[in-house]
Amino acid sequence: MSPLSFELTTEQRDLRDWVHGFAADIVRPAAGEWDEREETPWPIIEEAARIGLYSFDFLANGFADATGATLAIVNEELAWGDAGITLAIFGSSLAVAGIVVNGTPEQVGEWVPQCFGTPGDIKLAAFGVSEPDAGSDVSSLRTQARYDAVRDVWTLNGVKTWITNGGIADVHVIVASVEPELGSRGQASFIIPPNTPGLSQGRKFRKLGIRASHTAEVILENVVIPGSCLLGGRERLEERLARAREGVRSSTQAAMATFEATRPIVGAQALGIARAAYEYALEYAKERVQFGRPIIENQSIAFALADMATSIDATRLLVWRAAWMAASGQRFENAEGSMAKLTAGETAVRVTEQALQILGGYGYVREHPVERWYRDAKIYTIFEGTSEIQRLVIARAVSGVHIQ
Ligand SMILES: Cc1cc2nc3c(=O)[nH]c(=O)nc-3n(C[C@H](O)[C@H](O)[C@H](O)COP(=O)(O)OP(=O)(O)OC[C@H]3O[C@@H](n4cnc5c(N)ncnc54)[C@H](O)[C@@H]3O)c2cc1C
C-alpha cells in the first residue's frame, strides 16, 4: 500500500503549470470582455482545442489518473483564470460524463469524440436534466421518451431549462422519463445526434455571473432518434425497469450517476475562483495604504485573509479526497462528493465576498476583477445540486434516515 502523500507527481506539477500558463496568459486577460459580451468565447475554446486542452484525449487522460488529482488541478487552475470561460471549455464534459457513466463502450467510442470535434472544427455538448418544474426534484421530469419497437426509434417530447450549451451544442444528452410512475428510476439518458429535427433552442438566459457560458432552454418537439441512441442499451434499461417495478433499489439513476462523478470537479472550479480572489485581495491589502499604513497591518484585514487561506486549503483537501475516491472506485458512503461540492461552493461565495470587502469601493467596480469573481462564485451553490440538496444528501447518508 502506498503511503499517504499530498505531494504532486512531476507530471501533475507540469500539467498544473501548463494549465496555469494558459489561464494566466489567455483566459484571464479575456475574461472581462466575454463577461460583458455574454457570448460563448469561441476563439478561446478554439485555442484550448489547438493546444490539446479541449479534447477527448485530454479528458480521458484525466479520468484515467487513479489519484483523481489531475482533473481537480486542471479545473482549479482554469477557473482561477475565469470560471465562465472554464465552463465554456469544460461545459461539454458534463455530457461526456453522462455518456461515459451511462453508455456502452461502443456508444462512448462513437459519441464522445463528436462532443469535442477537432481544432478548426470544434463541437460542443450539452447535458439536459433540469426542467421548468423539475430542478432539485429530478424525479418529476416531464420530458417523455416513447419507444416504437417496430421502427426501433425513440420519440422525445418536453422542455429542458438552464442547459449549459443548450441549443448551440452539437451533441445533446437528454435525461427523459420512460416510465413516469417509477420516478427517477423510470428515467434514461439519450443521445440527440447533431442536426436532429425537432430539437431547438428556446430562451437564452442573461445571468448574474459565468456569463461567458451559454445557458438556454432546449425544446424537444417530436424528436425521433434511433434505438441505438438510448445510453446503456435496451436490455440494460429493461432489467433496470423490471427491478424498479419490483421495488428493488438501484444505484444507477441516470442523472444522479452523472452528478456523482462530476461534483468534485465542479468543486475544484469554485476553489479556483476563491483562490483567485484571495490572492488578489492579499496583494491589494499589502499595497493599499490608509491611516499611514498598509491595510493588512490591521488585524481585522489580516485575520480575514488568514480565514480565507485556511478555508481554501480545507476545501482543496475535501475536493481531492472526493476526486481520489471517485477515481479509485470507492463509493461515497458519507456523500463525500456532496461534502466537497457544498464546501467549495460556499467557500467561493464567502471568500469572494471577503475579498470584495478588502478592496472596499475598488472591489465594487469593474476596474478590478473581484466583483466578477463575486458574481461568478454564486452559481456554485446552485447548479449540480443546490447547497440545500447537498446537505440533504449528506444528512441522509450519515444518518440513514430519509430526511425530507
Ligand atoms: C447557469 C446555470 C447552468 C445550469 N446548467 C445546467 C445544465 O447544464 N444541465 C442541467 O440539467 N441543469 C443545469 N442547471 C440547472 C440547475 O442544476 C438547477 O437550477 C438546480 O438544480 C436547482 O433547480 P431549480 O433552479 O429549479 O431550483 P428549485 O429546485 O426550485 O429550488 C429552489 C430553492 O428551494 C430549495 N429546495 C428545493 N427542494 C428542497 C428540499 N427538499 N429541501 C430543502 N430545500 C429545497 C433549493 O435548494 C433552492 O434554494 C443550470 C442552472 C444554472 C442557473
The ligand as an SDF file (V2000), in Angstrom:
LIG
                    3D

 53 58  0  0  0  0  0  0  0  0999 V2000
  -26.1950   28.9040  -15.0380 C   0  0  0  0  0  0  0  0  0  0  0  0
  -26.8550   27.5820  -14.8730 C   0  0  0  0  0  0  0  0  0  0  0  0
  -26.4020   26.4780  -15.5840 C   0  0  0  0  0  0  0  0  0  0  0  0
  -27.0320   25.2460  -15.4500 C   0  0  0  0  0  0  0  0  0  0  0  0
  -26.6260   24.1850  -16.2200 N   0  0  0  0  0  0  0  0  0  0  0  0
  -27.3770   23.0540  -16.2260 C   0  0  0  0  0  0  0  0  0  0  0  0
  -27.1060   22.0090  -17.1630 C   0  0  0  0  0  0  0  0  0  0  0  0
  -26.1750   22.0970  -17.9790 O   0  0  0  0  0  0  0  0  0  0  0  0
  -27.9110   20.9160  -17.1670 N   0  0  0  0  0  0  0  0  0  0  0  0
  -28.9630   20.7860  -16.2940 C   0  0  0  0  0  0  0  0  0  0  0  0
  -29.6650   19.7850  -16.3560 O   0  0  0  0  0  0  0  0  0  0  0  0
  -29.2390   21.7630  -15.3810 N   0  0  0  0  0  0  0  0  0  0  0  0
  -28.4770   22.8850  -15.3340 C   0  0  0  0  0  0  0  0  0  0  0  0
  -28.7760   23.8930  -14.4400 N   0  0  0  0  0  0  0  0  0  0  0  0
  -29.9080   23.7220  -13.5300 C   0  0  0  0  0  0  0  0  0  0  0  0
  -29.5230   23.6040  -12.0640 C   0  0  0  0  0  0  0  0  0  0  0  0
  -28.9470   22.3590  -11.8170 O   0  0  0  0  0  0  0  0  0  0  0  0
  -30.7930   23.8900  -11.2440 C   0  0  0  0  0  0  0  0  0  0  0  0
  -31.0300   25.2870  -11.3070 O   0  0  0  0  0  0  0  0  0  0  0  0
  -30.6710   23.4400   -9.8170 C   0  0  0  0  0  0  0  0  0  0  0  0
  -30.6400   22.0510   -9.7520 O   0  0  0  0  0  0  0  0  0  0  0  0
  -31.8160   23.9470   -8.9390 C   0  0  0  0  0  0  0  0  0  0  0  0
  -33.0770   23.7480   -9.5310 O   0  0  0  0  0  0  0  0  0  0  0  0
  -34.1130   24.9680   -9.5940 P   0  0  0  0  0  0  0  0  0  0  0  0
  -33.3840   26.1140  -10.1730 O   0  0  0  0  0  0  0  0  0  0  0  0
  -35.3420   24.5050  -10.2670 O   0  0  0  0  0  0  0  0  0  0  0  0
  -34.4390   25.3190   -8.0750 O   0  0  0  0  0  0  0  0  0  0  0  0
  -35.5350   24.6020   -7.1280 P   0  0  0  0  0  0  0  0  0  0  0  0
  -35.3640   23.1480   -7.1570 O   0  0  0  0  0  0  0  0  0  0  0  0
  -36.8750   25.1600   -7.4480 O   0  0  0  0  0  0  0  0  0  0  0  0
  -35.0830   25.1410   -5.7040 O   0  0  0  0  0  0  0  0  0  0  0  0
  -35.4370   26.4220   -5.1940 C   0  0  0  0  0  0  0  0  0  0  0  0
  -34.9120   26.5180   -3.7620 C   0  0  0  0  0  0  0  0  0  0  0  0
  -35.5600   25.5220   -2.9580 O   0  0  0  0  0  0  0  0  0  0  0  0
  -34.5870   24.7100   -2.3260 C   0  0  0  0  0  0  0  0  0  0  0  0
  -35.0970   23.3350   -2.1990 N   0  0  0  0  0  0  0  0  0  0  0  0
  -35.6990   22.5700   -3.1420 C   0  0  0  0  0  0  0  0  0  0  0  0
  -36.0050   21.3700   -2.6430 N   0  0  0  0  0  0  0  0  0  0  0  0
  -35.5900   21.3550   -1.3600 C   0  0  0  0  0  0  0  0  0  0  0  0
  -35.6120   20.3870   -0.3070 C   0  0  0  0  0  0  0  0  0  0  0  0
  -36.1120   19.1650   -0.4970 N   0  0  0  0  0  0  0  0  0  0  0  0
  -35.0940   20.7230    0.8970 N   0  0  0  0  0  0  0  0  0  0  0  0
  -34.5720   21.9560    1.0930 C   0  0  0  0  0  0  0  0  0  0  0  0
  -34.5070   22.9150    0.1370 N   0  0  0  0  0  0  0  0  0  0  0  0
  -35.0010   22.6150   -1.0630 C   0  0  0  0  0  0  0  0  0  0  0  0
  -33.3740   24.7880   -3.2370 C   0  0  0  0  0  0  0  0  0  0  0  0
  -32.1800   24.4450   -2.5690 O   0  0  0  0  0  0  0  0  0  0  0  0
  -33.4150   26.2460   -3.6590 C   0  0  0  0  0  0  0  0  0  0  0  0
  -32.8500   27.0500   -2.6690 O   0  0  0  0  0  0  0  0  0  0  0  0
  -28.1110   25.1130  -14.5300 C   0  0  0  0  0  0  0  0  0  0  0  0
  -28.5600   26.2300  -13.7930 C   0  0  0  0  0  0  0  0  0  0  0  0
  -27.9690   27.4440  -13.9670 C   0  0  0  0  0  0  0  0  0  0  0  0
  -28.5150   28.6310  -13.2100 C   0  0  0  0  0  0  0  0  0  0  0  0
  1  2  1  0
  2  3  1  0
  2 52  2  0
  3  4  2  0
  4  5  1  0
  4 50  1  0
  5  6  2  0
  6  7  1  0
  6 13  1  0
  7  8  2  0
  7  9  1  0
  9 10  1  0
 10 11  2  0
 10 12  1  0
 12 13  2  0
 13 14  1  0
 14 15  1  0
 14 50  1  0
 15 16  1  0
 16 17  1  0
 16 18  1  0
 18 19  1  0
 18 20  1  0
 20 21  1  0
 20 22  1  0
 22 23  1  0
 23 24  1  0
 24 25  2  0
 24 26  1  0
 24 27  1  0
 27 28  1  0
 28 29  2  0
 28 30  1  0
 28 31  1  0
 31 32  1  0
 32 33  1  0
 33 34  1  0
 33 48  1  0
 34 35  1  0
 35 36  1  0
 35 46  1  0
 36 37  1  0
 36 45  1  0
 37 38  2  0
 38 39  1  0
 39 40  1  0
 39 45  2  0
 40 41  1  0
 40 42  2  0
 42 43  1  0
 43 44  2  0
 44 45  1  0
 46 47  1  0
 46 48  1  0
 48 49  1  0
 50 51  2  0
 51 52  1  0
 52 53  1  0
M  END
$$$$
